[in-house]
Amino acid sequence: ILLIAGKEGSFDFLGYTFRSRFVNGKRGLFVSFTPAISNKAKKAIRATIRSWHLNRRSSSDLKTIAADIDPIVRGWVNYYGAFHASKMKFLANSIDKKLVLWLMQKYKKLKGRPRKAWSVLSAIRVAQPLLFAHWYLL
């Protein structure tokens, strides 16, 4: 690990945090100074997802919600997922949590039943894997 003056050396630039990380190479693992999405960018993305208020859109259906949010999500995945795409799992989790809240708000049978709502969302994901961009891009 790269150490600068006793601290781990890292800096943020254009929404990425550059720091030393283990990377697979031709001869195995080695330490390289590589970028991944920064914590500030993650916070901003989560704030944007919260601002969509998906659970309040109970009059909408999933296709409408997907059409509204997919261009934005696709842009995030293409930009921030270029390096260390595994660091983008928080995005799928955040959106799926909001979709579960939407399901519980929309359907009476799911109200107050998050496990059931998660299973319904999983069934929808299996039946229509291309419905939301984060389902097939991540």
Legacy VTK file of the C-alpha trace (Angstrom):
# vtk DataFile Version 3.0
C-alpha trace
ASCII
DATASET POLYDATA
POINTS 138 float
0.000 0.000 0.000
1.289 3.415 -0.928
2.034 5.483 2.145
2.575 9.239 2.042
3.774 10.864 5.277
2.303 8.066 7.382
-1.160 8.274 5.786
-2.685 6.253 3.025
-2.269 8.315 -0.132
-5.503 9.052 -1.937
-7.224 11.953 -3.655
-10.604 12.698 -5.237
-10.943 13.920 -8.807
-14.042 14.061 -11.054
-16.077 11.821 -8.758
-13.377 9.165 -8.426
-11.105 8.359 -5.505
-7.625 7.411 -6.613
-5.803 5.175 -4.140
-3.706 2.045 -4.037
-5.649 -1.164 -4.629
-4.878 -4.776 -5.430
-5.173 -5.480 -9.167
-4.964 -8.723 -11.131
-2.116 -8.708 -13.637
-0.401 -11.170 -15.934
1.753 -12.407 -13.071
-0.898 -12.337 -10.346
-1.936 -9.706 -7.823
-0.040 -6.448 -7.465
-0.698 -3.063 -5.888
-1.637 -0.263 -8.273
-2.902 3.293 -7.876
-6.380 3.045 -9.441
-9.690 4.967 -9.406
-13.110 3.975 -8.079
-16.256 5.938 -7.272
-15.711 8.402 -4.415
-17.753 8.542 -1.222
-18.942 12.057 -2.139
-20.288 10.765 -5.451
-22.019 7.877 -3.651
-23.697 10.327 -1.275
-24.841 12.494 -4.171
-26.265 9.479 -6.008
-28.133 8.295 -2.907
-29.528 11.811 -2.411
-30.741 11.863 -6.011
-32.406 8.458 -5.590
-34.128 9.703 -2.429
-35.290 12.841 -4.265
-37.169 10.686 -6.800
-39.681 9.733 -4.037
-40.453 6.435 -5.743
-42.661 5.215 -2.913
-45.000 8.180 -3.484
-45.579 7.233 -7.122
-48.136 4.541 -6.370
-50.236 5.610 -9.341
-47.386 4.659 -11.698
-46.455 1.213 -12.897
-42.981 -0.325 -13.041
-42.521 0.360 -16.756
-43.150 4.085 -16.228
-40.745 4.228 -13.303
-38.132 2.340 -15.309
-38.536 4.692 -18.267
-38.052 7.685 -15.960
-34.981 6.525 -14.060
-33.135 4.260 -16.527
-31.357 6.990 -18.544
-29.928 8.467 -15.344
-28.923 5.086 -13.890
-27.361 4.038 -17.196
-25.280 7.217 -17.197
-24.061 6.591 -13.645
-23.149 2.989 -14.432
-21.328 3.932 -17.628
-19.375 6.755 -15.950
-18.588 5.396 -12.497
-18.574 1.719 -13.435
-15.729 2.124 -15.914
-13.236 1.385 -13.115
-14.037 -1.097 -10.332
-17.635 -1.780 -11.314
-17.986 -3.886 -8.170
-18.037 -0.647 -6.174
-21.365 0.168 -7.866
-23.364 -2.531 -6.047
-24.631 0.112 -3.633
-26.527 1.677 -6.557
-28.509 -1.480 -7.300
-29.209 -2.001 -3.607
-30.388 1.591 -3.117
-32.763 1.496 -6.080
-34.087 -1.951 -5.165
-34.815 -0.772 -1.597
-36.857 2.111 -3.004
-38.687 -0.277 -5.347
-39.561 -2.518 -2.392
-40.985 0.515 -0.584
-42.946 1.347 -3.744
-44.353 -2.202 -3.883
-45.396 -2.076 -0.230
-47.080 1.286 -0.803
-48.843 0.246 -4.016
-50.203 -3.177 -3.041
-52.214 -3.797 0.124
-51.092 -7.412 0.364
-47.462 -6.261 0.659
-48.017 -3.416 3.121
-45.832 -4.021 6.180
-44.326 -7.163 4.621
-40.855 -6.291 3.352
-39.757 -9.928 2.935
-42.756 -10.651 0.741
-42.104 -7.458 -1.235
-38.468 -8.495 -1.765
-39.613 -11.886 -3.055
-42.093 -10.204 -5.427
-39.338 -7.886 -6.696
-37.041 -10.889 -7.182
-39.759 -12.667 -9.168
-40.231 -9.583 -11.350
-36.472 -9.405 -11.861
-36.373 -13.031 -13.006
-39.394 -12.601 -15.292
-38.249 -9.267 -16.795
-34.470 -8.926 -16.348
-34.235 -6.051 -18.834
-36.876 -3.879 -17.140
-34.435 -1.770 -15.093
-30.959 -0.792 -16.279
-29.254 -1.575 -12.981
-30.528 -5.175 -13.146
-28.634 -6.040 -16.307
-25.763 -3.541 -16.261
-24.527 -4.414 -12.776
LINES 1 139
138 0 1 2 3 4 5 6 7 8 9 10 11 12 13 14 15 16 17 18 19 20 21 22 23 24 25 26 27 28 29 30 31 32 33 34 35 36 37 38 39 40 41 42 43 44 45 46 47 48 49 50 51 52 53 54 55 56 57 58 59 60 61 62 63 64 65 66 67 68 69 70 71 72 73 74 75 76 77 78 79 80 81 82 83 84 85 86 87 88 89 90 91 92 93 94 95 96 97 98 99 100 101 102 103 104 105 106 107 108 109 110 111 112 113 114 115 116 117 118 119 120 121 122 123 124 125 126 127 128 129 130 131 132 133 134 135 136 137
